Amino acid sequence: MANTAQARKRARQDLTRRARNFAYRTEFRTAIKKVLKAIAGGDKSVAQAEFINTQSTIDKIARKGIFHKNKAARHKSRLSAKIKAMTA
């Protein structure tokens, strides 16, 4: 248990940040799933529209430092490749 005022404050801040980061990670996963569902549906235009929304979400999360920028780039690249591989 935290014994100093500083340590108690850090513990409070950690709980707040942990909850916020958890919400961002959940938002990230949901966005990815929406694009994958659109790809599975077979409609390329819908998949591209979802991908545009997902890109901004991924970039926001990377900018905040929840995920590393390379992880964000990797996810965007793989989703983009799956959309390009769809039949036009």
Secondary structure, 3 states (H helix, E strand, C coil): CCCCHHHHHHHHHHHHHHHHHHHHHHHHHHHHHHHHHHHHHCCHHHHHHHHHHHHHHHHHHHHCCCCCHHHHHHHHHHHHHHHHHCCC
